[in-house]
């Protein structure tokens, strides 16, 4: 279903199904010998959503063979590198004394339950009410207990989420660790700009932010088309080409720098090597260009 203003979804449709796809990939990577990541709740959530294809992914029941785009090893390494980057970001922020974390468009993210949070940490999860309610219920029924104080913020990011976040006890005078994982590409360009502006307005000195860095080559839509075709080869009917907002947009790195953030970009190749993996295959690098991961710090002297 092509995106439109005010569109809605659940975890089995449209953008919501991509959250289920990512959770299924985390479950799949967690099942491997000596995994780089371990998400003990992902498979439970995927089973509860009920989409047969993603249940098979989570249970390692699909033979990817020598898929010409993204074989089994590449799939495991991709989700492991991505997940570990954001896991490590939160861990480092906590070690630096930050006790307030925000997960934007949290979907089926389970970090509030599985990361080793420092005492006194509050983790805010922002997403649509139905998504928040579903995850909270399923994990409670599974006996999962948050490892930090988890506060849910049930609102669409297209609405006045900063107001609702503050109403849930968010302290804009305390440094915050923010993540926007797998989010920006699903926002129209102007909505991305507004999101980053809102984050900046809510961030005290010492705050940190992590998201993906998207090279211009990855914004053409070719990556979405290629991944959609790959998914169909293995039984998925998600059409990423209809869900991504491809085309020109401001660089998140450039916009954050104009707001006083100190930005660091880790290219995919470097992120893979940091985790002991080989550089992604040449055909994958050709599709995504110099994409990777972005972290940013807001220093005292920049405010």
GICORDA-V508097 format. One record per residue. N is the residue number from 1. RES is the residue in three letters. SS is DSSP state (hx for helix, st for strand, lp for the rest). PHI is phi in radians with two decimals (* if undefined). D_FIRST is the distance of its C-alpha to the first C-alpha in Angstrom with 1 decimal. Layout:
BEGIN
n=<N;N>
res=<RES;RES>
ss=<SS;SS>
phi=<PHI;PHI>
d_first=<D_FIRST;D_FIRST>
END
This chain:
BEGIN
n=<1;2;3;4;5;6;7;8;9;10;11;12;13;14;15;16;17;18;19;20;21;22;23;24;25;26;27;28;29;30;31;32;33;34;35;36;37;38;39;40;41;42;43;44;45;46;47;48;49;50;51;52;53;54;55;56;57;58;59;60;61;62;63;64;65;66;67;68;69;70;71;72;73;74;75;76;77;78;79;80;81;82;83;84;85;86;87;88;89;90;91;92;93;94;95;96;97;98;99;100;101;102;103;104;105;106;107;108;109;110;111;112;113;114;115;116;117;118;119;120;121;122;123;124;125;126;127;128;129;130;131;132;133;134;135;136;137;138;139;140;141;142;143;144;145;146;147;148;149;150;151;152;153;154;155;156;157;158;159;160;161;162;163;164;165;166;167;168;169;170;171;172;173;174;175;176;177;178;179;180;181;182;183;184;185;186;187;188;189;190;191;192;193;194;195;196;197;198;199;200;201;202;203;204;205;206;207;208;209;210;211;212;213;214;215;216;217;218;219;220;221;222;223;224;225;226;227;228;229;230;231;232;233;234;235;236;237;238;239;240;241;242;243;244;245;246;247;248;249;250;251;252;253;254;255;256;257;258;259;260;261;262;263;264;265;266;267;268;269;270;271;272;273;274;275;276;277;278;279;280;281;282;283;284;285;286;287;288;289;290;291;292;293;294;295;296;297;298;299;300;301;302;303>
res=<UNK;UNK;UNK;UNK;UNK;UNK;UNK;UNK;UNK;UNK;UNK;UNK;UNK;UNK;UNK;UNK;UNK;UNK;UNK;UNK;UNK;UNK;UNK;UNK;UNK;UNK;UNK;UNK;UNK;UNK;UNK;UNK;UNK;UNK;UNK;UNK;UNK;UNK;UNK;UNK;UNK;UNK;UNK;UNK;UNK;UNK;UNK;UNK;UNK;UNK;UNK;UNK;UNK;UNK;UNK;UNK;UNK;UNK;UNK;UNK;UNK;UNK;UNK;UNK;UNK;UNK;UNK;UNK;UNK;UNK;UNK;UNK;UNK;UNK;UNK;UNK;UNK;UNK;UNK;UNK;UNK;UNK;UNK;UNK;UNK;UNK;UNK;UNK;UNK;UNK;UNK;UNK;UNK;UNK;UNK;UNK;UNK;UNK;UNK;UNK;UNK;UNK;UNK;UNK;UNK;UNK;UNK;UNK;UNK;UNK;UNK;UNK;UNK;UNK;UNK;UNK;UNK;UNK;UNK;UNK;UNK;UNK;UNK;UNK;UNK;UNK;UNK;UNK;UNK;UNK;UNK;UNK;UNK;UNK;UNK;UNK;UNK;UNK;UNK;UNK;UNK;UNK;UNK;UNK;UNK;UNK;UNK;UNK;UNK;UNK;UNK;UNK;UNK;UNK;UNK;UNK;UNK;UNK;UNK;UNK;UNK;UNK;UNK;UNK;UNK;UNK;UNK;UNK;UNK;UNK;UNK;UNK;UNK;UNK;UNK;UNK;UNK;UNK;UNK;UNK;UNK;UNK;UNK;UNK;UNK;UNK;UNK;UNK;UNK;UNK;UNK;UNK;UNK;UNK;UNK;UNK;UNK;UNK;UNK;UNK;UNK;UNK;UNK;UNK;UNK;UNK;UNK;UNK;UNK;UNK;UNK;UNK;UNK;UNK;UNK;UNK;UNK;UNK;UNK;UNK;UNK;UNK;UNK;UNK;UNK;UNK;UNK;UNK;UNK;UNK;UNK;UNK;UNK;UNK;UNK;UNK;UNK;UNK;UNK;UNK;UNK;UNK;UNK;UNK;UNK;UNK;UNK;UNK;UNK;UNK;UNK;UNK;UNK;UNK;UNK;UNK;UNK;UNK;UNK;UNK;UNK;UNK;UNK;UNK;UNK;UNK;UNK;UNK;UNK;UNK;UNK;UNK;UNK;UNK;UNK;UNK;UNK;UNK;UNK;UNK;UNK;UNK;UNK;UNK;UNK;UNK;UNK;UNK;UNK;UNK;UNK;UNK;UNK;UNK;UNK;UNK;UNK;UNK;UNK;UNK;UNK;UNK;UNK>
ss=<lp;lp;lp;lp;lp;lp;lp;lp;lp;lp;lp;lp;lp;hx;hx;hx;hx;hx;hx;hx;hx;hx;hx;hx;hx;hx;hx;hx;hx;hx;lp;lp;lp;lp;lp;lp;lp;lp;lp;lp;lp;hx;hx;hx;hx;hx;hx;hx;hx;lp;lp;hx;hx;hx;hx;hx;hx;hx;lp;lp;lp;lp;lp;lp;lp;lp;lp;lp;lp;lp;lp;hx;hx;hx;hx;hx;hx;hx;hx;hx;hx;hx;hx;hx;hx;hx;hx;hx;hx;hx;hx;hx;hx;hx;hx;lp;lp;lp;lp;st;st;st;st;st;lp;lp;lp;lp;lp;lp;hx;hx;hx;hx;lp;lp;lp;lp;lp;lp;lp;st;st;st;st;st;st;lp;hx;hx;hx;hx;hx;hx;hx;hx;hx;hx;hx;hx;hx;lp;lp;lp;lp;lp;lp;lp;st;st;st;st;st;st;lp;lp;lp;lp;lp;lp;hx;hx;hx;hx;hx;hx;hx;lp;lp;lp;lp;lp;lp;lp;lp;lp;st;st;st;st;lp;lp;lp;hx;hx;hx;lp;lp;hx;hx;hx;hx;hx;hx;hx;hx;hx;hx;hx;hx;hx;hx;lp;lp;lp;lp;lp;st;st;st;st;st;st;lp;lp;hx;hx;hx;hx;lp;lp;hx;hx;hx;hx;hx;hx;hx;hx;hx;hx;hx;hx;lp;lp;lp;lp;lp;lp;hx;hx;hx;hx;lp;lp;lp;lp;lp;lp;lp;lp;hx;hx;hx;hx;hx;hx;hx;lp;lp;st;st;st;st;st;st;st;hx;hx;hx;hx;hx;hx;hx;lp;lp;lp;lp;lp;lp;lp;hx;hx;hx;hx;hx;hx;hx;lp;lp;lp;st;st;st;st;st;st;st;lp;hx;hx;hx;lp>
phi=<*;-1.15;-1.17;-2.65;-1.06;1.35;-1.18;-2.19;-2.82;-2.20;-1.33;-1.96;-2.53;0.84;-1.09;-1.04;-1.18;-1.19;-1.13;-1.18;-1.07;-1.18;-1.09;-1.10;-1.15;-1.12;-1.10;-1.07;-1.15;-1.22;-1.43;-1.35;-1.09;0.84;-1.21;-1.26;-2.20;-2.52;-1.96;-1.33;-1.91;-1.06;-1.10;-1.07;-1.17;-1.12;-1.01;-1.22;-1.11;1.62;-1.38;-0.96;-1.04;-1.31;-1.12;-1.14;-1.06;-1.06;-1.60;1.02;-1.95;-1.96;-1.65;-1.43;0.90;-1.84;-0.93;-1.16;-1.75;-2.63;-1.42;-1.06;-1.09;-1.12;-1.12;-1.08;-1.18;-1.06;-1.23;-1.18;-1.11;-1.08;-1.09;-1.13;-1.02;-1.31;-1.03;-1.13;-1.04;-1.15;-1.08;-1.14;-1.11;-1.13;-1.10;-1.48;1.80;-1.35;-2.11;-2.36;-2.20;-2.27;-1.89;-1.45;0.88;-1.18;0.88;-1.79;-1.07;-2.04;-1.09;-1.08;-1.73;-2.01;-1.53;-1.47;-1.21;-1.26;-0.97;1.55;-1.38;-1.97;-1.95;-1.70;-1.97;-1.96;-2.94;-1.09;-0.95;-1.14;-1.21;-1.03;-1.09;-1.07;-1.11;-1.03;-1.16;-1.10;-1.23;-1.12;-1.14;-1.47;1.46;-1.31;-2.17;-1.01;-1.59;-2.49;-1.30;-1.74;-2.09;-1.65;-2.13;-1.56;-2.81;-1.28;-1.15;-1.41;-1.75;-1.44;-1.19;-1.03;-1.12;-1.19;-1.04;-1.08;-1.16;-1.57;1.80;-1.12;-1.87;-1.23;-1.58;-1.84;-1.09;-2.24;-1.81;-1.93;-2.24;-2.21;-1.55;1.03;-2.07;-1.04;-1.15;-1.62;-1.82;-1.05;-0.90;-1.21;-1.24;-1.07;-1.05;-1.15;-1.07;-1.14;-1.12;-1.14;-1.05;-1.06;-1.12;-1.64;-1.73;-1.39;-0.92;1.64;-1.24;-2.34;-2.46;-2.35;-2.75;-1.42;-1.79;-1.88;-1.25;-0.99;-1.08;-1.43;-1.68;-1.41;1.70;-1.15;-1.08;-1.11;-1.13;-1.13;-1.22;-1.10;-1.11;-1.09;-1.02;-1.15;-1.09;-1.99;1.84;-1.57;-1.97;-1.29;-1.85;-1.09;-1.09;-1.52;-1.78;-1.26;-1.76;-1.47;1.77;-1.08;-2.78;-1.17;-1.22;-1.04;-1.07;-1.15;-1.14;-1.12;-1.07;-1.15;-1.65;1.66;-1.41;-1.61;-1.85;-2.18;-1.97;-1.89;-1.06;-0.91;-1.02;-1.20;-1.12;-1.13;-1.09;-1.09;-1.84;1.45;-1.83;-1.26;-1.00;-0.93;-1.00;-1.02;-1.21;-1.25;-1.09;-1.14;-1.32;-1.77;1.09;-1.69;-1.23;3.05;-2.29;-2.15;-2.22;-2.52;-2.08;-1.85;-1.50;-1.01;-1.26;-1.60;-1.78>
d_first=<0.0;3.8;6.4;9.1;12.5;13.1;9.7;10.6;10.1;12.7;13.9;12.2;8.5;6.3;9.3;11.7;11.5;12.8;15.8;16.4;16.3;18.9;21.0;21.2;22.4;24.9;26.2;26.5;28.4;30.6;31.8;33.4;37.1;38.2;34.7;34.2;32.1;32.3;29.6;31.2;28.5;25.3;25.6;26.4;23.3;21.1;23.1;22.5;18.7;19.3;16.7;19.2;18.1;18.5;21.7;23.1;22.4;24.1;27.0;27.5;27.1;25.3;27.4;26.0;29.1;29.5;25.9;26.2;23.8;24.1;26.6;27.5;30.0;27.8;25.0;27.6;29.2;26.0;25.0;28.7;29.4;26.4;27.2;30.9;30.6;29.2;31.5;34.4;33.5;33.7;36.9;38.5;37.7;39.3;42.3;42.7;43.1;39.7;39.1;35.9;32.5;29.0;25.8;22.9;19.5;21.5;18.9;20.9;23.6;27.0;29.4;30.9;32.1;33.1;34.5;38.3;38.1;41.4;43.1;42.0;38.5;35.8;32.2;29.6;26.0;23.5;20.1;18.4;20.9;19.1;18.7;22.4;23.7;22.1;23.6;26.8;27.4;26.6;28.8;31.6;31.7;32.0;35.0;33.5;35.2;34.2;36.5;36.6;36.3;32.6;31.4;27.9;26.3;23.7;21.8;18.6;19.6;18.7;21.6;25.3;25.1;28.5;30.3;29.0;29.7;33.3;33.6;33.0;36.0;34.7;37.7;37.0;40.6;40.1;38.6;35.1;33.1;29.5;26.7;23.2;22.0;18.7;17.7;18.6;16.1;13.2;15.2;15.8;19.4;21.1;19.6;20.9;24.3;24.5;23.8;26.6;28.8;28.5;29.2;32.3;33.5;33.4;35.0;38.8;40.8;40.4;36.7;34.4;30.8;28.8;25.5;24.2;25.8;23.5;25.5;24.5;24.0;21.1;19.4;19.0;15.8;18.0;17.9;14.1;14.4;17.4;16.2;13.1;15.8;18.1;15.8;15.4;19.2;19.7;17.3;14.1;10.7;8.9;7.8;9.5;9.8;6.4;7.6;11.2;13.1;15.5;18.6;21.8;22.3;25.4;26.6;26.5;30.0;31.4;30.2;31.6;34.9;35.3;35.2;37.9;36.0;37.6;34.9;35.1;32.6;32.8;31.5;29.8;32.9;35.1;32.9;33.1;36.9;37.5;36.2;38.3;35.6;35.9;33.9;30.5;30.7;31.1;28.0;25.9;27.9;27.4;23.6;23.8;27.1;29.1;26.4;27.5;28.2;29.5;32.0;33.7;36.8;38.0;41.8;44.4;45.8;42.4;42.1>
END
